[in-house]
């Protein structure tokens, strides 16, 4: 599971997704639609780590899930709470 309390690196918050550790990536997909984007990391074991980025001006939110594609029907095995961007300070 991703750490709900992110690691601090300088002024950045870093979230980890350990489900991807030691997996072999078979494909990476990026798709886009108005006000949202998707990034999918597909692994050789027919699982995937999916990122859904919603643009909520002036910020954005990221939703992530880890899913199984073995049966051709995506089955989410793990979903994380949304991560919201922090507004930039002037």
Helices and strands as residue ranges (DSSP letters): E 7-9, E 12-14, G 18-20, E 25-33, E 36-43, E 47-56, E 59-68, E 75-79, E 83-84
